[in-house]
């Protein structure tokens, strides 16, 4: 059983570099949770604009907005929404030790050797806007994927 395993993970970040920042206008995970059809609309709009995970960046924003305007025509309030999500992809270099041992103390995964490992981490922060005051409130950064273990943790 898994309870017989002992996991050791010790890591220390030594360097970080942002590889991509993308603003997802008019969409947050909360909006998509409340209106699941938005996920389909956004997926189709990204596809139509020729935007994928490998080229999600600020230069493609005008293409995306044009595609979204078409797709959301007739739906109230979405493109006018000041809500958005900021997505950041970062490479974080860490010095780490990772081992999984069975109940006999044998290493079943990893190694006792200290290694330098580069992790790709996806962060997101929702931003909500008050349309009356024009003030935007920043949410909290959260890790939404680590080394693509969740296939980008795509919500659209």
C-alpha positions as CSV (number, residue, x, y, z in Angstrom):
1,X,0.0,0.0,0.0
2,X,1.1,3.6,-0.6
3,X,1.3,4.2,3.2
4,X,4.4,2.0,3.2
5,X,6.3,4.5,1.1
6,X,8.5,7.2,2.4
7,X,8.9,10.2,0.2
8,X,11.7,12.7,0.6
9,X,11.8,15.9,-1.4
10,X,14.2,18.7,-0.6
11,X,14.6,21.5,-3.1
12,X,16.1,24.9,-3.1
13,X,15.4,27.3,-5.9
14,X,18.6,28.9,-7.3
15,X,17.4,30.7,-10.4
16,X,14.1,31.8,-12.0
17,X,13.3,33.1,-15.4
18,X,9.9,34.1,-16.8
19,X,9.4,32.5,-20.2
20,X,5.9,33.8,-21.1
21,X,3.2,36.0,-19.7
22,X,-0.3,36.0,-21.1
23,X,-3.4,37.8,-20.2
24,X,-6.7,36.0,-20.7
25,X,-9.2,38.8,-21.2
26,X,-12.7,38.5,-19.9
27,X,-12.2,35.0,-18.5
28,X,-11.4,33.6,-15.1
29,X,-11.7,30.0,-13.7
30,X,-14.6,31.2,-11.6
31,X,-16.5,32.6,-14.6
32,X,-16.0,29.4,-16.5
33,X,-17.0,27.4,-13.5
34,X,-20.3,29.4,-13.3
35,X,-20.9,29.2,-17.1
36,X,-19.3,26.1,-18.6
37,X,-20.2,27.0,-22.1
38,X,-17.6,29.7,-21.9
39,X,-14.9,27.0,-22.0
40,X,-16.1,25.8,-25.4
41,X,-16.3,29.3,-26.7
42,X,-12.8,30.2,-25.6
43,X,-11.3,26.9,-26.9
44,X,-12.9,27.5,-30.3
45,X,-11.8,31.2,-30.4
46,X,-8.2,30.2,-29.5
47,X,-8.2,27.6,-32.3
48,X,-9.7,30.0,-34.8
49,X,-7.1,32.6,-33.9
50,X,-4.3,30.0,-34.3
51,X,-3.3,30.3,-30.7
52,X,-2.0,27.3,-28.8
53,X,0.0,26.7,-25.6
54,X,3.3,27.2,-27.5
55,X,2.4,30.7,-28.9
56,X,0.2,32.2,-26.1
57,X,1.6,35.6,-25.7
58,X,0.6,39.3,-25.8
59,X,1.3,39.7,-29.5
60,X,-1.6,37.3,-30.3
61,X,-4.1,39.2,-28.1
62,X,-5.7,41.2,-31.0
63,X,-6.4,38.0,-33.0
64,X,-7.9,36.4,-29.9
65,X,-10.1,39.4,-29.1
66,X,-11.4,39.5,-32.7
67,X,-12.3,35.8,-32.5
68,X,-13.9,36.2,-29.1
69,X,-16.0,39.2,-30.3
70,X,-17.5,37.0,-33.0
71,X,-18.0,34.0,-30.7
72,X,-19.6,36.0,-27.9
73,X,-21.9,38.1,-30.1
74,X,-25.3,38.2,-28.5
75,X,-24.0,37.1,-25.0
76,X,-24.4,39.8,-22.4
77,X,-21.5,41.2,-20.5
78,X,-18.5,39.0,-21.2
79,X,-16.3,41.1,-23.5
80,X,-17.1,44.2,-21.4
81,X,-16.1,42.4,-18.3
82,X,-13.0,43.8,-16.6
83,X,-12.2,40.3,-15.1
84,X,-9.2,38.5,-16.5
85,X,-6.5,36.0,-15.7
86,X,-2.8,36.6,-15.8
87,X,-0.9,33.4,-16.8
88,X,2.9,33.2,-16.2
89,X,5.2,30.4,-17.3
90,X,8.5,30.3,-15.5
91,X,11.6,28.1,-15.5
92,X,12.8,27.5,-12.0
93,X,16.2,26.0,-11.5
94,X,16.5,24.1,-8.2
95,X,19.1,22.0,-6.4
96,X,17.2,19.0,-5.1
97,X,17.1,15.5,-3.7
98,X,14.1,13.3,-4.4
99,X,13.6,9.7,-3.2
100,X,10.8,7.3,-2.7
101,X,11.6,4.4,-0.5
102,X,9.6,1.2,0.2
103,X,9.1,-0.2,3.7
104,X,12.5,-2.0,3.4
105,X,14.3,1.3,2.8
106,X,15.0,0.5,-0.9
107,X,14.8,3.4,-3.3
108,X,12.0,2.8,-5.8
109,X,12.2,6.2,-7.4
110,X,14.7,9.0,-7.5
111,X,18.2,9.1,-5.9
112,X,20.1,10.3,-2.9
113,X,22.3,12.4,-5.2
114,X,21.9,16.1,-5.2
115,X,20.9,17.2,-8.7
116,X,20.3,20.5,-10.4
117,X,16.8,20.3,-12.0
118,X,14.9,22.9,-14.1
119,X,11.1,22.9,-13.4
120,X,8.6,24.6,-15.6
121,X,5.9,26.1,-13.5
122,X,2.6,27.7,-14.5
123,X,1.2,30.4,-12.3
124,X,-2.2,32.2,-12.6
125,X,-3.7,35.2,-10.9
126,X,-7.3,36.2,-11.4
127,X,-8.0,40.0,-11.6
128,X,-11.5,41.2,-11.0
129,X,-12.7,44.6,-12.0
130,X,-15.4,46.9,-10.7
131,X,-17.1,48.3,-13.7
132,X,-18.6,51.2,-11.7
133,X,-15.3,52.5,-10.2
134,X,-12.9,51.1,-12.8
135,X,-10.7,49.7,-10.0
136,X,-9.2,46.3,-10.5
137,X,-8.5,43.9,-7.6
138,X,-5.6,41.5,-7.9
139,X,-6.2,38.0,-6.7
140,X,-3.6,35.7,-5.4
141,X,-0.9,33.9,-7.4
142,X,-1.4,30.1,-7.5
143,X,0.6,27.3,-9.1
144,X,-1.7,25.7,-11.7
145,X,0.8,23.3,-13.2
146,X,4.2,21.9,-12.5
147,X,6.4,20.3,-15.1
148,X,3.2,19.8,-17.2
149,X,2.0,17.1,-14.8
150,X,-1.5,18.4,-15.4
151,X,-1.1,18.9,-19.1
152,X,-1.3,22.7,-18.6
153,X,-4.3,22.4,-16.3
154,X,-6.3,24.0,-19.1
155,X,-9.7,25.2,-18.0
156,X,-11.0,26.2,-21.4
